[in-house]
Amino acid sequence: MIDDQLARAHRNNIQRYRLLLQTSLTEFERQFVERRLSEEQAKLELLVSSFSSEVHRDLSSGPDSRPG
């Protein structure tokens, strides 16, 4: 649930920054937005890879390896 909310927030920020880059910005503003866009993309990629690792780990452990 929280992962979904974080991913949505990052995607929204990425979209917002992409739209900003299509506007008239000073060079300083453009550099700032490009840096923030890069940071948001990296955070989203990390979140997605972390989620993928968890799913892979859960699937590879299988139902037979659960205690109970």
N, C-alpha and C positions, 0 to 999 in steps of 0.2 A: 504494500500500500504506500509506504513512505517512498520506496524506490520509484513507484509510478509518479508520485507527486514531484519528486526531485527531477526525474527525467522530463516531465511536462514543463517544469519551470525552466530547465536548461534549454529545451526546444523553443519555448516562447522567447527566451532571451536571445537565442541565436537568430530567430526570425526577426525580432526587433532590431538587432544590430545590422542584419543584412539590409533591412529597409532603410535604416539610417545611412548606410553606405551609398545608397542610391540618391541621397539628397546632397545639397551643396554644403560642404563642410570645409573648415579651415584644415590645413595640413596637420596641425596639432590635434584637432578633434578627430580627424580621420585615423591618425595613428592610435589614438586612445580607443576608438571604437573597434579597430582591427585587432588590437591587443585583447580587448574584452571578448570579442568574438572568438578568437583563438583559445582563450582561457575557458570559455563556455563549452566549446567543442571538445576540448581535452577532458573536461569534467564529465561531459556526457559519455564520451568514449570509455572513460574509466568506470563509470557507473554501469554501462552496458557490459563491458568485459567482466566486471565483478559479478554481475548477475549471471552471465553465461557460465562463469566458473562454478558458481553455486549450483546452478541447474545441472551442469555436467557432473559435479561431485555427487549430487543427490541421485541422479539417474544411474551413475556407475555403482553406487552402493547398493541399489536395488532393494526391493521390499523384503528379500530373504535375510538381509543383514541387519534389519531393525531389531532392537531388543524387544522382548515382550513375550 
